[in-house]
Amino acid sequence: MKTIKTRKARTQRRAVKTKPTKGEVTPPPRAKNTGEHGAPPPGGAPTGIRVRMYRIGFGDFFLVTVPTPSGPKHILIDCGVHTKDTHSIAAAVADMAQETNKQLSLIIVTHRHADHVTGFSKCKDAFQQFKVERIWMSWYEDPTDSKAINLQANIAAVAGELHLALAARKDPASEEFKNMVENITDAMPASGGLQNQGAFEVLRSFPGKPPIDYYKAGDTPTLPPSLVAAGLQAQILGPPDDPNIIAKTDKSSEEYIASAGAIQMGPIKPFANAFRVRPEDYTSDVFRLVPRSVIESHVAQVQPDLLAAKAAMANNMINNQSLVALFTFKGKTLLFAGDAQWGNWANFLFGGVTGTTMKPESEAILAKLDFYKVGHHGSTNATPKSALAAMRAGCVAMCSTAIGAYNAVPRDALVTAIDQRTKDQLARSDQVAAGDAKADPKAGTLPSGVFKANTITNDAGTCGYIDYEL
């Protein structure tokens, strides 16, 4: 049996100057509870561990509540929205503030994409009133790790180049790549400007300067004492610390087939045919000062096709940096995979991207799994076939997603496979109303008797969430 190597996680304690608050803002009161799907409000602290999935659009916002001898404690896993915004994140954060009494035992930031972090910047004033005990991030966010810093800088540079190359394009394929760029970088108008950077500034400047831990696969995480006392256990399953493995984002044999009607991502053509000529049509004196081969080389480096391919890879590499956490509580196990893609999964499943035999310890984890947070909003390369097949039949799954945000996400074939594996116990965030969005009829009906869905109206707006209690 192979053993995953561990290393001591770095903990950051940095004094940060913060602006004085003119008085604490009281969380907006809950004015109305629609009690969708006939489910009453949760009503009081849960007797078991509870997972709450807020609907905010295309993004993740999960609140895990753990009963302890000193009262319920809370874990926030990501808080962000990118496209298909339901304009409900402020109301959702306000609801969370009331639910938690503005106290979070742990915040987990799986990776740096806008759809996982921008809630911290959008709702900066609200978060500055929270008391946080500890924060976990992927080792790729460690400001003292030169390898991580260089990798992130290279990804950002590619995204910036693609933004310039595709700025004037309006075709569906180009719009898809623009969304990827805006999700990567925080300097694009559609992201509101500097929201990713602002999110990390908020995370690193909570009152009381909570420690920040940076983890990789196999590290032993440090839980806040209250969660340890409650009996909660945690394992870090990803990401690996090898950038070469992170770069492996796809494996066709592990992916679910394309959905019917998916947009085909053909070559991007920046110029109409009327402006195209063959190289031999130029006279020889055109290349007198600069040789043709040199010009062609420079042009090739800035072709949208090439940059789009690089951006798709860069986008997936950030997904593949996701911190993957497994929690165990009173015999129940919960897997939060962030947006981990093939390399991250392969490292956990097979010990690397070339392995073919699943590690016994990994097989054992999946065989007894009770809850799975579906990876990357239901993307085809974020839940490998081998992983889903190894999960316990009848486990429960939640997927935060939105139809039409990205090409064939969520993947219909994958959703069907998860439905079958969970025995029709899959909840989707777009099955509950929130903000200015109604429950999406294309998402199907929330399984009855398993989940509780509610839409809450407060002074910050209207938010919707789905609860599952183990």
C-alpha positions in Angstrom: 0.0 0.0 0.0 1.4 3.4 -1.0 1.5 6.1 1.6 0.8 9.7 0.6 3.8 11.9 1.7 3.1 14.7 4.1 4.7 18.0 4.9 4.2 20.5 7.6 1.7 23.1 6.5 2.9 26.7 6.7 0.8 29.0 8.9 0.7 32.6 8.2 0.2 35.2 10.9 0.4 38.6 9.6 -0.6 41.9 11.3 -2.8 43.9 8.9 -4.1 47.4 9.5 -7.8 47.6 9.1 -10.1 50.6 9.0 -12.1 51.3 12.1 -15.8 50.3 11.9 -18.3 52.8 12.8 -20.4 50.4 14.8 -21.3 46.8 14.0 -24.0 46.2 11.5 -26.8 44.0 12.8 -27.5 41.2 10.3 -30.8 41.9 8.4 -33.8 40.1 10.0 -35.5 37.3 8.2 -38.7 38.8 6.9 -40.2 36.0 5.0 -39.7 32.3 4.5 -41.4 30.8 1.6 -40.7 27.2 2.6 -40.4 25.8 -0.9 -41.2 22.2 -1.7 -43.3 22.0 1.4 -40.2 21.9 3.7 -40.4 23.9 6.9 -37.5 26.1 8.1 -34.7 24.1 9.7 -35.6 25.5 13.1 -32.8 25.3 15.7 -29.5 23.6 15.7 -29.1 20.4 13.8 -28.6 17.1 15.6 -26.2 15.9 13.0 -23.8 17.6 10.7 -25.6 19.8 8.2 -24.6 21.0 4.7 -26.2 24.2 3.4 -25.8 25.1 -0.3 -26.7 28.7 -1.2 -27.8 29.5 -4.7 -25.9 32.6 -5.9 -25.5 31.7 -9.6 -22.5 30.0 -11.2 -20.3 29.6 -8.1 -19.8 27.8 -4.8 -21.1 28.9 -1.3 -21.4 26.0 1.2 -21.9 26.3 5.0 -21.3 23.1 7.1 -22.7 23.2 10.6 -21.3 20.8 13.2 -23.0 20.2 16.6 -20.6 20.5 19.5 -20.9 20.5 23.3 -20.6 24.3 23.3 -23.2 24.8 20.5 -23.1 24.6 16.7 -19.9 25.5 15.0 -19.6 26.5 11.3 -17.3 25.8 8.4 -17.6 28.1 5.3 -16.4 26.5 2.1 -15.9 29.0 -0.7 -18.1 32.1 -1.3 -18.2 33.4 -4.9 -20.2 33.9 -8.0 -19.1 34.6 -11.6 -21.6 34.3 -14.5 -25.4 33.8 -14.2 -25.4 35.9 -11.1 -28.7 35.7 -9.2 -27.9 38.9 -7.4 -28.4 37.1 -4.1 -25.0 36.8 -2.6 -25.4 39.8 -0.2 -28.6 38.3 1.1 -27.0 34.9 1.4 -24.1 36.3 3.4 -26.5 38.2 5.6 -28.4 35.0 6.2 -25.2 33.2 7.0 -24.3 36.0 9.5 -27.5 35.4 11.4 -27.2 31.7 11.2 -23.7 31.6 12.6 -23.9 34.7 14.8 -21.0 36.0 12.7 -18.6 33.3 14.0 -16.9 30.8 11.7 -14.7 28.1 13.1 -13.1 27.5 9.7 -13.0 29.0 6.2 -11.8 26.8 3.4 -10.9 28.5 0.1 -10.5 25.7 -2.5 -8.9 27.8 -5.2 -8.7 31.4 -6.5 -11.3 31.5 -9.3 -13.8 34.3 -9.1 -16.8 31.9 -8.7 -15.3 30.7 -5.5 -13.9 33.9 -3.8 -15.6 37.1 -5.0 -18.2 36.9 -2.2 -15.5 38.0 0.2 -14.9 41.2 -1.7 -18.5 41.8 -2.8 -19.5 41.6 0.9 -16.4 43.0 2.4 -18.1 45.1 5.1 -20.2 42.1 6.3 -17.2 39.8 6.5 -15.2 42.3 8.5 -17.6 41.8 11.3 -17.0 38.0 11.5 -14.9 36.3 14.0 -12.9 33.5 12.3 -10.7 30.9 14.1 -8.8 29.4 11.1 -8.4 29.5 7.3 -7.3 26.7 5.0 -6.1 27.3 1.4 -4.3 25.3 -1.2 -0.5 25.4 -1.1 -0.7 27.2 -4.5 -1.7 30.3 -2.6 1.3 30.3 -0.2 2.9 33.7 -0.6 6.2 32.3 0.6 6.4 29.4 -2.0 8.3 30.6 -5.1 7.1 27.6 -7.2 3.5 28.6 -6.5 4.1 32.3 -7.1 5.8 31.7 -10.5 3.0 29.3 -11.6 0.2 31.7 -10.8 2.1 34.6 -12.5 2.4 32.6 -15.7 -1.3 31.7 -15.7 -2.3 35.3 -15.1 0.0 36.4 -18.0 -1.7 34.0 -20.4 -5.1 35.2 -19.3 -4.1 38.8 -19.9 -2.9 38.1 -23.4 -6.1 36.2 -24.3 -8.2 39.1 -23.0 -6.5 41.5 -25.5 -6.8 39.0 -28.4 -10.5 38.3 -27.9 -11.7 41.7 -26.7 -13.7 42.5 -29.9 -15.0 39.0 -30.6 -18.7 38.2 -30.1 -19.0 34.6 -31.3 -20.1 31.9 -28.8 -16.7 30.2 -28.7 -14.9 33.5 -27.9 -17.4 34.4 -25.3 -16.7 31.1 -23.6 -13.0 31.9 -23.4 -13.7 35.4 -22.3 -15.6 34.0 -19.3 -12.6 31.8 -18.5 -10.3 34.8 -18.6 -12.5 36.8 -16.3 -12.8 33.9 -13.9 -9.0 33.7 -13.7 -8.0 37.3 -13.4 -9.5 40.1 -11.3 -8.8 43.0 -13.6 -11.7 42.5 -16.1 -14.9 44.6 -16.1 -17.3 41.7 -16.0 -15.7 40.6 -12.7 -16.2 44.1 -11.2 -12.5 44.8 -11.2 -10.0 43.6 -8.6 -12.5 41.4 -6.9 -10.3 38.3 -6.7 -7.5 40.3 -5.2 -9.9 42.1 -2.9 -11.2 38.7 -1.7 -7.8 37.6 -0.6 -7.2 40.9 1.1 -10.3 40.3 3.2 -9.3 36.7 3.9 -5.9 37.8 5.2 -7.2 40.6 7.3 -10.0 39.2 9.5 -10.1 40.8 13.0 -7.9 38.8 15.3 -5.6 37.7 12.5 -6.7 34.0 12.3 -3.9 31.7 11.1 -3.9 30.6 7.5 -2.7 27.1 6.6 -1.6 26.1 3.1 -2.1 22.4 2.4 -1.3 19.8 -0.2 -2.4 16.2 -0.6 -1.4 14.1 2.5 -0.9 17.0 4.9 -2.4 16.6 8.4 -4.6 19.6 8.8 -5.1 21.6 12.0 -8.7 21.9 13.0 -9.9 24.5 15.5 -10.2 23.1 19.1 -14.0 23.3 19.2 -14.3 21.1 16.1 -11.8 18.6 17.5 -13.7 18.4 20.7 -16.9 17.7 18.8 -15.2 14.7 17.2 -14.8 16.1 13.7 -11.8 14.6 11.7 -10.4 15.9 8.4 -8.0 14.6 5.7 -6.5 16.6 2.8 -6.7 14.6 -0.4 -5.6 17.2 -2.8 -4.0 19.0 -4.5 -0.7 17.3 -5.3 2.5 19.4 -5.1 3.7 18.5 -8.6 2.8 21.1 -11.3 3.2 18.5 -14.0 0.3 16.5 -12.5 -1.7 19.7 -12.1 -1.2 20.3 -15.8 -3.0 17.1 -16.6 -6.6 18.3 -16.6 -8.4 15.8 -18.9 -8.5 12.1 -19.7 -11.1 11.2 -22.3 -11.6 7.7 -21.1 -12.6 9.0 -17.7 -15.1 11.6 -19.0 -18.8 11.5 -19.7 -19.9 12.0 -23.3 -20.8 15.4 -24.6 -24.4 16.7 -24.2 -26.6 16.9 -27.3 -26.6 20.5 -28.7 -23.3 21.5 -27.0 -21.5 24.3 -28.7 -18.7 23.0 -30.8 -15.5 24.9 -30.0 -14.0 25.3 -33.5 -11.1 27.4 -34.6 -11.4 31.1 -33.8 -11.0 33.3 -36.9 -10.2 36.9 -36.0 -10.4 38.2 -39.6 -13.0 37.7 -42.4 -12.0 35.8 -45.5 -11.9 39.0 -47.5 -8.8 40.0 -45.5 -7.0 36.7 -45.9 -4.2 36.2 -48.5 -1.7 33.4 -49.1 2.0 34.1 -48.2 3.0 33.6 -51.9 0.8 36.6 -52.8 3.3 39.0 -51.2 6.1 40.4 -53.3 9.6 39.5 -52.2 10.5 43.0 -51.0 7.9 42.8 -48.3 10.2 40.6 -46.3 13.4 42.5 -47.1 13.8 44.0 -43.5 12.3 41.1 -41.5 12.4 37.6 -42.8 9.0 35.9 -43.5 9.8 33.1 -41.0 10.3 35.6 -38.2 7.0 37.4 -39.0 5.1 34.1 -39.1 6.6 33.0 -35.8 5.5 36.3 -34.1 2.1 36.1 -35.6 1.6 32.5 -34.5 2.4 33.3 -30.9 -0.6 35.8 -30.7 -3.2 33.8 -32.7 -6.4 33.6 -30.7 -6.6 29.8 -31.4 -3.3 29.3 -29.6 -4.1 31.7 -26.8 -7.6 30.2 -26.4 -6.1 26.8 -26.0 -3.6 28.1 -23.5 -6.3 29.9 -21.6 -8.5 26.8 -21.4 -5.5 24.9 -20.0 -4.7 27.8 -17.6 -8.3 27.9 -16.4 -8.3 24.1 -15.8 -4.9 24.3 -14.0 -6.4 26.7 -11.5 -9.4 24.3 -11.0 -6.9 21.5 -10.6 -5.2 23.4 -7.7 -8.3 22.9 -5.6 -8.0 22.0 -2.0 -9.8 18.7 -1.6 -11.0 17.9 2.0 -12.6 14.8 3.5 -14.5 15.2 6.8 -15.6 12.4 9.1 -18.2 13.0 11.8 -19.9 10.3 13.9 -19.2 7.7 11.3 -20.4 9.9 8.4 -17.9 11.0 5.6 -18.2 14.1 3.4 -16.1 14.9 0.4 -15.6 18.4 -0.8 -13.7 18.3 -4.1 -13.7 22.0 -5.1 -13.2 22.1 -8.8 -10.5 19.4 -8.9 -10.0 17.9 -12.3 -8.2 14.8 -13.7 -4.6 15.3 -12.3 -5.8 16.1 -8.8 -8.2 13.2 -8.8 -5.7 10.8 -10.4 -3.1 11.6 -7.7 -5.7 10.6 -5.1 -7.1 7.6 -7.0 -4.0 6.1 -8.5 -1.0 7.9 -7.0 -0.3 9.7 -10.3 -1.6 10.3 -13.8 0.0 7.1 -15.1 -1.5 4.7 -12.5 -4.2 2.2 -13.5 -4.9 0.5 -10.2 -6.9 2.4 -7.6 -5.1 2.7 -4.2 -6.8 0.6 -1.5 -7.0 3.5 0.9 -8.7 5.6 -1.8 -11.1 2.8 -2.7 -12.0 2.5 0.9 -12.8 6.2 1.3 -15.1 6.2 -1.7 -16.8 2.9 -0.8 -18.1 4.4 2.5 -18.8 7.9 1.3 -22.0 9.5 2.6 -21.9 12.9 0.9 -20.2 14.3 -2.3 -20.0 17.9 -3.3 -20.0 17.5 -7.0 -16.8 18.9 -8.6 -16.7 21.9 -10.8 -20.4 22.5 -11.0 -21.0 19.2 -12.9 -18.2 19.6 -15.5 -17.3 16.4 -17.4 -13.6 16.4 -16.3 -14.2 17.0 -12.6 -15.9 13.7 -11.6 -14.0 10.8 -13.2 -15.9 7.7 -14.1 -13.7 5.5 -11.9 -14.3 7.8 -8.9 -18.0 7.8 -9.3 -18.2 4.1 -9.8 -16.2 3.5 -6.6 -18.5 5.8 -4.5 -21.0 4.1 -2.2 -24.3 3.5 -4.0 -26.9 5.7 -2.3 -24.6 8.4 -1.1 -26.0 11.9 -1.3 -24.7 14.7 -3.7 -25.0 18.4 -4.0 -24.1 20.4 -7.1 -23.9 24.2 -7.2 -24.4 25.0 -10.9 -26.3 27.1 -13.5 -27.5 26.1 -16.9 -26.0 28.2 -19.8 -23.1 29.6 -17.9 -20.5 27.5 -19.7 -20.7 25.1 -22.6 -22.4 21.8 -21.5 -22.0 22.5 -17.8 -23.5 20.7 -16.0 -22.9 17.8 -18.3 -26.2 15.9 -18.8 -24.6 12.5 -19.0 -22.7 13.1 -15.8 -25.8 14.4 -14.0 -27.6 11.2 -15.1 -24.8 9.0 -13.8 -24.7 10.8 -10.5 -28.5 10.5 -10.2 -28.1 6.7 -10.7 -25.2 6.3 -8.3 -27.0 8.4 -5.5 -30.3 6.6 -6.2 -31.9 9.9 -7.1 -30.4 11.9 -4.2 -28.7 14.7 -6.1 -29.6 18.3 -5.2 -28.8 21.2 -7.6 -28.6 24.8 -6.5 -30.7 25.9 -9.5 -33.6 23.9 -8.1 -34.4 26.7 -5.6 -35.4 30.3 -6.2 -32.9 33.0 -5.2 -32.5 36.7 -5.9 -34.0 37.5 -9.3 -34.0 33.9 -10.4 -36.7 31.4 -10.1 -36.1 27.7 -9.7 -35.0 26.5 -13.2 -37.5 24.0 -14.5 -34.8 22.5 -16.7 -32.9 21.5 -13.5 -35.7 19.1 -12.5 -37.4 18.8 -9.2 -35.5 18.7 -5.9 -35.8 15.1 -4.4 -38.4 15.1 -1.7 -37.8 13.8 1.7 -34.0 14.2 1.4 -33.4 17.9 1.3 -35.0 21.1 2.7 -35.1 24.1 0.3 -36.0 27.6 1.5 -36.1 31.1 0.1 -35.4 33.8 2.6 -36.1 37.5 2.3 -34.1 40.0 4.4 -33.0 43.6 4.2 -30.2 42.7 1.8 -32.5 40.9 -0.6 -33.7 37.4 -1.3 -31.5 34.3 -1.0 -32.2 30.6 -1.5 -30.6 27.6 0.0 -30.9 23.8 0.2 -30.0 21.9 3.4 -29.0 18.3 3.9 -28.5 16.8 7.3 -26.6 13.6 8.0 
